[in-house]
Amino acid sequence: MKKILLSSLLVLSTSLFAAPKETKMLPIFTQGYCAAPTVALMGGYGKYSGANNGTAMYGIELGFACPVFQIKDLEINQVLSLVHSDKDGLETNTLEMNPRIMFDLNNKTKFGFGPGLGVIFAESNGKKDEVFGLNFGASLNYQISSDMFIGIESRYQWAGDAQFAAGTKTNMNNSRTMIKVGTSF
């Protein structure tokens, strides 16, 4: 699985840095930068590798035009998300930063994919632990109106093991599929 992630990151970085000289680094500091913010509520289903069953998950997502780099004719969105789950004594709050490249499928539908970084704040039996993870996901968004959209996203996260008791580790790798409803500003 690490090979898949590394291969994906290599392809992504090659496509970004092999682009024409129309790449802007830190466009957030340039005149005319438009953040194009979005906010979405998410709900869906996910499963931690260390858990017996899957669980309902919900959260919020904040997106905006990438403030780190822009490439002409390529839409890169930066998404911050907070996702919560609580089942069978394992409660998690996952904070992630997920940049994604978006492609127009038609005038109302966009497909996107990209890697991400996250931290899982986990609690079980009164014990807490934080683990870091790398993830990769894909999303599909449909523009209902000029300022409203719906979407679906699937993501897999490779994470460290959480330790809630001495000598006991819980595998925190996880997958999830979420439906979202959002607005653009």
C-alpha positions in Angstrom: 0.0 0.0 0.0 2.9 2.3 0.7 4.1 1.7 -2.9 0.7 2.9 -4.2 0.9 6.0 -2.2 4.5 6.8 -3.1 3.7 6.1 -6.8 0.7 8.5 -6.6 2.7 11.2 -5.0 5.5 10.8 -7.6 3.0 11.1 -10.5 1.3 14.1 -8.8 4.6 15.9 -8.1 5.9 15.2 -11.6 2.8 16.6 -13.3 2.9 19.7 -11.1 6.6 20.6 -11.5 6.8 19.5 -15.2 4.1 22.1 -16.0 4.9 25.1 -18.1 6.4 28.2 -16.5 2.9 29.5 -15.8 3.1 28.1 -12.2 2.7 30.6 -9.5 4.3 29.8 -6.1 2.4 31.3 -3.1 -0.4 32.9 -5.2 -2.1 33.9 -2.0 0.4 36.9 -1.9 -0.2 37.9 -5.5 -2.7 40.6 -6.7 -5.9 39.0 -8.0 -5.8 35.8 -5.9 -9.3 34.6 -5.3 -9.7 32.1 -2.4 -13.1 30.8 -3.8 -14.1 29.3 -0.4 -16.5 26.4 0.0 -18.1 24.9 3.1 -19.7 21.4 3.2 -21.3 19.2 5.7 -20.4 15.5 5.3 -21.9 12.2 6.4 -21.2 8.6 5.6 -19.7 5.3 6.5 -16.1 4.3 7.4 -14.1 1.5 9.0 -10.9 1.4 11.1 -8.8 -1.6 10.4 -8.5 -2.2 14.2 -12.3 -2.2 14.7 -14.7 -5.1 14.3 -17.3 -3.2 12.4 -17.7 0.0 10.4 -19.4 3.1 11.7 -21.3 6.2 10.8 -19.0 9.2 10.3 -19.8 12.9 10.0 -17.9 16.1 9.6 -17.3 19.5 8.0 -15.1 20.5 5.2 -13.6 23.9 4.3 -12.2 24.3 0.8 -10.4 27.1 -1.1 -8.2 27.7 -4.1 -4.7 26.5 -3.4 -2.7 29.2 -1.7 0.6 27.4 -2.2 0.8 27.1 -6.0 -1.4 27.6 -9.1 -0.9 26.1 -12.5 -2.6 27.7 -15.5 -5.5 25.6 -16.8 -5.3 23.3 -13.7 -7.7 23.7 -10.8 -6.1 22.7 -7.4 -8.3 22.9 -4.3 -7.0 22.8 -0.8 -9.5 21.1 1.6 -9.4 21.1 5.4 -11.7 18.6 7.0 -12.7 17.4 10.4 -14.4 14.0 10.7 -15.9 12.4 13.8 -16.8 8.8 14.6 -17.7 7.0 17.7 -18.4 3.2 17.9 -17.7 0.3 20.2 -15.7 2.5 22.7 -13.4 4.0 20.0 -14.0 7.7 19.5 -12.0 9.6 16.8 -11.7 13.1 15.5 -9.6 13.3 12.3 -8.2 16.6 11.1 -6.9 16.5 7.5 -5.4 18.7 4.9 -6.2 17.3 1.4 -5.1 19.1 -1.8 -6.8 17.8 -4.9 -6.6 18.4 -8.6 -10.1 18.9 -10.1 -11.2 18.2 -13.6 -14.4 19.3 -15.3 -16.4 16.4 -16.6 -19.1 18.8 -17.9 -20.3 22.3 -17.0 -21.8 21.0 -13.6 -19.7 18.0 -12.6 -16.1 17.9 -11.4 -13.9 14.9 -10.5 -10.9 15.3 -8.3 -8.2 13.3 -6.6 -5.2 13.8 -4.4 -3.1 12.9 -1.4 -3.5 14.3 2.1 -2.0 14.5 5.6 -3.9 14.0 8.8 -3.9 13.5 12.5 -6.3 11.2 14.3 -7.2 12.2 17.9 -8.5 8.9 19.3 -9.9 7.9 22.7 -10.7 4.4 24.0 -11.6 3.4 27.6 -10.6 6.9 28.9 -7.2 6.7 27.3 -6.2 9.1 24.5 -3.6 9.0 21.7 -2.8 10.9 18.6 -1.5 9.3 15.4 -0.5 10.8 12.1 -1.5 9.5 8.7 -1.2 9.8 5.0 -4.2 9.4 2.8 -5.4 9.3 -0.8 -8.9 10.0 -2.1 -11.1 10.9 -4.9 -14.3 13.0 -5.1 -17.1 13.8 -7.5 -19.0 17.1 -7.1 -22.2 18.2 -8.9 -23.1 21.9 -8.9 -26.9 22.2 -8.1 -26.9 26.0 -8.5 -24.3 28.8 -8.7 -23.6 28.5 -5.0 -24.8 25.0 -3.9 -23.2 21.6 -4.6 -23.5 18.0 -3.6 -20.8 15.4 -3.8 -19.3 12.1 -2.8 -15.8 11.3 -1.6 -13.9 8.1 -0.8 -10.6 8.2 1.0 -8.1 5.7 2.5 -5.7 6.6 5.3 -2.5 4.9 6.3 -2.0 5.8 9.9 0.1 4.8 12.9 -1.0 2.5 15.6 -2.7 4.1 18.6 -1.7 2.9 22.1 -4.4 3.1 24.7 -2.9 0.7 27.2 0.7 -0.5 27.9 1.6 -3.2 25.3 -1.6 -2.9 23.4 -1.8 -1.2 20.0 -4.8 -0.5 17.8 -4.4 -0.3 14.0 -5.8 3.1 12.9 -5.7 2.6 9.1 -9.1 3.5 7.9 -11.3 4.0 4.9 -14.5 6.1 4.5 -17.0 7.2 1.9 -18.9 10.4 2.6 -21.7 12.3 0.9 -21.5 16.1 1.2 -23.7 19.1 0.7 -22.0 22.4 0.4 -22.1 26.0 -0.6 -19.6 28.2 -2.5 -19.0 31.9 -1.6 
